[in-house]
Amino acid sequence: CGQIKTGSMSRSDRMAKYNQLIRIEELLDRAATYAGTSILRA
């Protein structure tokens, strides 16, 4: 029987996502640029 997760993420889930973002940032290095709010002015 599967489970459906409701509510907010647990601390370990948030840390895992944060750590993944750090790994992606390190992988992309200077190839990635932060668009900021300029992306909203399309």
Beta strands, then each sheet from edge to edge (+ up, - down):
end
